[in-house]
Amino acid sequence: FGPDQGKKLRIFIDDLSMPKIDLYGTQQPLALLKFLMERMFMYERGGDLDKIIIQDCQFVSGMQPPGAGRNTIDPRVVSLYACVGITFPA
């Protein structure tokens, strides 16, 4: 699965720091995102569990610093991105 041949799909995920931290200290949506970004495949739910290969996709995310309802994110997820920090103009 992916875009038409010769094209790239950029997936923008806004507010990466918003998922609630569960009882075990993980953020399940980020764990799923990490799995998808590392392996670039998923298994179809139900029935035969067919393997769905994702190709020609790039992931872009935005977030604000932790605080006021925003959580710190797993460093293993951060390691999959090229990070750029921009401060608010004074």
NUMAR-595976 format. One record per residue: residue number from 1; residue in three letters; z, y, x of N, C-alpha, C, O in turn. Coordinates in pm, 1 decimal. Atoms other than C-alpha are relative to their C-alpha. Layout:
REM NUMAR-595976
i,aa,n.w,n.v,n.u,ca.w,ca.v,ca.u,c.w,c.v,c.u,o.w,o.v,o.u
NUM,ala,Z,Y,X,Z,Y,X,Z,Y,X,Z,Y,X
...
This chain:
REM NUMAR-595976
i,aa,n.w,n.v,n.u,ca.w,ca.v,ca.u,c.w,c.v,c.u,o.w,o.v,o.u
1,phe,0.0,-117.7,83.3,0.0,0.0,0.0,0.0,123.8,87.6,56.6,122.9,196.9
2,gly,5.1,-125.2,-73.0,-67.3,353.9,113.9,-112.0,86.9,-55.4,-170.9,54.4,-158.6
3,pro,106.9,-89.4,46.0,-315.9,640.5,80.7,-137.6,-60.7,26.3,-150.0,-167.1,87.0
4,asp,136.7,44.0,-24.7,-693.3,606.1,84.7,-27.0,-10.3,149.7,40.0,54.2,230.3
5,gln,32.5,21.3,-141.1,-850.8,493.6,411.5,-38.2,131.4,68.0,-115.8,210.5,14.4
6,gly,27.6,-120.2,-76.9,-860.7,766.5,675.2,91.5,117.0,-33.9,77.7,224.4,24.8
7,lys,-92.2,-106.4,38.5,-584.5,971.8,510.1,142.5,-41.5,31.4,170.3,-159.9,50.7
8,lys,-142.4,24.4,-23.1,-208.3,1003.9,569.8,78.0,52.6,-120.1,40.4,153.0,-180.6
9,leu,-88.5,-44.1,107.2,65.1,1033.1,309.4,129.9,46.6,63.1,195.1,-29.4,134.6
10,arg,-127.1,-52.3,-47.8,360.2,1256.5,394.4,97.2,1.0,-117.2,70.5,61.0,-221.3
11,ile,-101.1,11.0,104.3,670.6,1179.7,191.3,114.4,93.3,37.6,179.4,74.4,140.4
12,phe,-107.2,-95.3,-26.4,917.1,1470.6,170.5,122.5,-38.6,-80.6,115.0,-54.6,-202.5
13,ile,-126.6,34.5,64.1,1278.9,1382.5,93.7,92.0,121.2,15.0,134.0,154.7,125.7
14,asp,-82.8,-119.6,-2.0,1484.2,1687.7,0.0,147.5,-39.2,-10.5,181.3,-138.7,-74.5
15,asp,-145.2,21.7,2.9,1863.6,1704.8,49.0,37.9,-141.2,44.3,98.4,-217.3,-31.1
16,leu,-28.9,132.1,-56.6,1894.5,1398.9,270.9,150.2,-27.0,5.0,191.9,-142.8,7.0
17,ser,-144.7,17.6,-13.2,2270.3,1458.7,291.1,72.1,-13.0,-134.3,195.2,-13.7,-136.3
18,met,-63.7,0.5,131.5,2335.4,1435.2,-85.4,55.1,-134.2,-47.2,150.3,-132.9,-125.2
19,pro,-54.4,124.6,56.5,2391.9,1058.8,-147.7,150.0,-15.4,24.1,201.2,13.7,132.1
20,lys,-144.1,20.0,-6.9,2753.7,977.1,-220.1,33.7,-113.8,95.2,-36.3,-214.9,99.2
21,ile,-46.2,104.1,-91.0,2940.0,775.6,42.0,78.9,-101.4,-82.6,170.8,-64.4,-155.6
22,asp,-66.3,102.4,80.6,3048.7,443.3,-109.4,128.6,-50.5,64.8,172.9,2.2,166.8
23,leu,-127.7,56.4,-43.1,3362.9,235.6,-61.0,-2.6,-47.7,145.7,99.3,-42.7,214.6
24,tyr,13.2,55.2,-135.1,3231.7,87.1,266.0,-45.8,102.6,103.5,-69.5,67.4,219.1
25,gly,38.8,-105.8,-92.1,3134.5,421.9,421.2,-149.5,11.7,22.0,-193.1,76.9,116.9
26,thr,145.3,-7.0,-14.1,2760.1,378.2,370.8,-59.1,82.3,-113.5,6.5,108.5,-214.3
27,gln,76.6,-69.5,103.2,2501.4,569.4,172.1,-119.8,-90.0,-30.7,-215.2,-95.1,46.9
28,gln,99.4,102.3,31.5,2287.1,307.3,-1.6,-144.1,51.8,-2.7,-232.2,-16.9,49.2
29,pro,138.5,-47.9,-4.2,1975.1,525.9,-58.4,-50.3,20.3,143.4,-167.4,-4.3,172.5
30,leu,40.8,-18.6,-139.6,1973.2,609.9,314.3,-18.3,-133.4,70.7,-102.7,-144.7,159.6
31,ala,18.3,133.2,-58.3,2013.5,242.9,405.8,-136.2,-57.1,-39.3,-204.0,-118.8,42.9
32,leu,132.0,44.9,44.9,1705.6,161.5,197.0,-110.6,77.3,71.3,-210.3,18.9,113.7
33,leu,97.7,-82.6,-71.4,1514.9,452.5,352.7,-12.6,-43.9,145.5,-123.9,-52.3,197.5
34,lys,1.0,46.6,-138.9,1612.0,334.1,703.1,-76.0,-131.4,12.4,-156.7,-148.1,103.8
35,phe,70.9,128.0,-0.1,1490.5,-18.3,624.5,-150.1,21.4,-12.1,-228.3,-38.7,61.6
36,leu,142.2,-25.5,23.0,1158.4,114.4,496.4,-65.2,68.4,119.4,-177.3,34.0,156.8
37,met,58.2,-72.2,-113.6,1104.3,351.9,789.9,-12.6,-88.6,124.0,-109.9,-77.2,198.5
38,glu,3.9,86.0,-118.1,1184.5,90.1,1054.1,-102.2,-111.2,-13.1,-175.8,-139.6,81.4
39,arg,82.3,119.8,14.5,994.9,-203.2,911.7,-135.2,26.0,-65.4,-228.7,-51.7,-46.2
40,met,122.0,-36.7,72.9,726.0,-33.7,697.3,-48.8,-112.3,-92.0,-169.2,-132.4,-107.9
41,phe,32.6,94.6,105.5,737.3,-311.9,440.6,121.4,-18.3,-89.8,234.3,12.7,-51.7
42,met,-105.4,34.7,94.9,939.0,-415.3,137.5,-43.6,-127.7,-69.3,-159.0,-169.2,-59.0
43,tyr,32.5,116.6,80.5,955.9,-720.8,-82.5,-0.1,39.1,-146.1,87.0,113.1,-191.9
44,glu,9.0,-27.5,142.1,848.0,-704.8,-443.9,114.3,-69.9,-72.3,145.1,-185.8,-44.4
45,arg,-113.2,57.3,73.0,1137.5,-761.2,-681.5,-47.9,-102.2,-102.2,-159.4,-94.3,-153.9
46,gly,31.3,100.6,100.7,1145.0,-1059.0,-911.4,-93.7,-107.1,54.5,-123.7,-108.9,173.8
47,gly,100.7,102.1,-26.9,905.9,-1354.6,-914.8,-7.8,-57.5,139.7,84.8,-124.1,186.1
48,asp,33.4,64.9,-126.7,753.2,-1450.7,-581.5,50.3,71.9,124.3,37.0,18.8,234.6
49,leu,-44.2,-81.4,-113.8,905.0,-1178.7,-357.6,-113.3,24.7,98.7,-96.6,6.7,219.3
50,asp,114.9,-30.3,-85.3,561.4,-1082.5,-225.3,32.1,115.4,93.2,103.1,208.6,55.4
51,lys,-22.7,-104.3,-100.2,564.3,-868.8,89.0,-96.5,116.2,-24.5,-217.9,96.7,-31.8
52,ile,80.2,-120.7,20.4,442.3,-511.8,31.6,0.8,77.0,130.7,105.3,126.4,172.9
53,ile,10.6,-70.9,-128.2,317.3,-353.0,355.1,-36.4,145.2,-28.3,-132.6,173.2,-99.9
54,ile,22.6,-143.4,14.5,335.7,27.7,369.0,-70.4,47.9,126.5,-25.5,18.7,237.4
55,gln,72.2,-47.0,-118.3,83.0,195.9,597.8,-46.0,144.3,-18.2,-61.6,193.2,-130.0
56,asp,48.8,-138.5,-5.3,-32.8,545.0,698.2,90.7,97.0,-76.0,41.6,186.2,-145.3
57,cys,-96.5,-89.4,64.1,286.7,714.7,570.6,89.5,63.5,105.8,127.2,-1.3,203.4
58,gln,-93.5,-71.6,-85.9,503.2,976.5,742.4,113.5,52.2,-88.3,91.3,91.9,-202.7
59,phe,-116.3,-44.2,75.4,853.8,1072.4,633.1,50.3,132.6,56.4,70.1,146.3,177.2
60,val,-50.6,-132.0,-35.9,975.3,1434.9,636.4,119.0,27.1,-91.6,112.2,0.3,-211.6
61,ser,-119.5,-25.1,80.8,1322.0,1539.7,519.5,57.5,136.6,30.1,31.9,195.3,135.3
62,gly,-70.9,-125.6,-18.0,1527.8,1851.0,474.0,143.8,-16.7,-44.9,172.2,-93.8,-136.6
63,met,-141.2,5.9,39.1,1902.8,1899.6,453.6,72.2,120.6,55.6,22.7,188.5,145.5
64,gln,-87.6,-104.8,-50.3,2180.6,2151.2,504.9,116.5,-66.1,71.3,138.0,-186.3,55.9
65,pro,-115.8,57.8,-69.3,2488.0,2103.3,722.9,101.9,-56.5,-99.1,106.9,-12.7,-214.1
66,pro,-101.7,58.3,88.5,2772.5,1891.9,578.6,99.7,104.9,-50.7,128.0,204.1,16.4
67,gly,-97.3,-89.8,62.7,3020.6,2061.5,346.8,-45.0,38.3,-139.0,-164.6,35.5,-168.0
68,ala,29.3,-42.9,137.5,3039.4,2178.5,-16.5,-80.2,-106.3,-76.1,-181.0,-75.3,-139.5
69,gly,65.8,107.4,73.3,2938.8,1840.1,-159.0,-106.8,-73.8,78.4,-158.5,-175.7,32.5
70,arg,97.6,68.1,-85.7,2701.2,1748.2,122.1,76.0,-84.6,100.9,181.0,-43.9,150.4
71,asn,-67.1,94.1,-88.9,2791.8,1453.5,341.8,-71.3,-8.9,134.5,-189.5,23.8,145.0
72,thr,67.0,31.1,-126.3,2725.1,1369.6,704.1,-82.8,-125.3,-22.3,-46.9,-210.1,-104.0
73,ile,84.3,117.5,17.6,2448.4,1114.9,735.8,12.6,-92.8,119.3,54.5,-52.0,227.6
74,asp,-11.8,104.3,-100.0,2436.6,794.9,934.0,-84.3,35.2,123.2,-202.3,67.2,108.9
75,pro,77.0,-29.9,-120.9,2332.9,854.8,1298.1,-118.5,-93.6,20.3,-215.2,-57.4,87.3
76,arg,113.6,91.9,-11.6,2107.6,549.8,1273.1,-119.7,49.1,-79.9,-233.8,20.2,-43.9
77,val,109.9,-59.3,76.6,1902.2,732.1,1008.9,-54.2,121.3,75.0,-175.5,141.0,82.1
78,val,41.2,-119.1,-74.9,1895.9,1053.1,1214.4,-87.1,-38.9,119.5,-178.9,34.7,155.7
79,ser,75.7,41.8,-118.4,1761.1,857.2,1513.7,-146.4,-29.8,-30.8,-227.3,-40.3,61.4
80,leu,138.5,28.1,38.4,1440.6,785.6,1317.8,-82.4,127.5,-17.2,-203.3,120.6,-39.2
81,tyr,66.2,-128.1,20.4,1356.7,1157.1,1289.9,-2.7,80.9,129.0,81.9,63.0,216.6
82,ala,-4.4,-105.8,-100.4,1260.1,1433.4,1530.0,70.8,116.9,-68.0,18.1,173.1,-164.0
83,cys,-85.4,-96.8,70.0,1534.1,1684.1,1439.8,-18.4,141.2,54.6,-27.5,162.8,175.5
84,val,9.6,-141.3,-34.0,1500.7,2062.2,1435.2,107.6,71.6,-79.5,113.4,57.7,-201.7
85,gly,-104.3,-76.4,67.5,1798.7,2287.3,1356.1,-36.3,146.6,-4.8,-68.2,206.5,97.9
86,ile,34.5,-140.9,18.7,1732.6,2633.3,1213.6,119.7,69.0,-63.1,167.2,25.8,-168.1
87,thr,-111.5,-74.1,57.3,2013.5,2883.1,1155.2,-50.7,105.8,-97.8,-163.9,153.2,-87.4
88,phe,34.6,-100.9,99.3,2013.4,3125.2,863.9,-5.6,135.9,67.0,85.1,169.1,143.3
89,pro,8.5,-131.7,-64.9,1896.2,3473.4,970.4,116.3,90.8,-40.3,161.8,88.6,-154.7
90,ala,-113.0,-88.9,26.0,2172.0,3732.2,999.0,-44.5,133.6,-54.8,38.9,220.0,-82.0
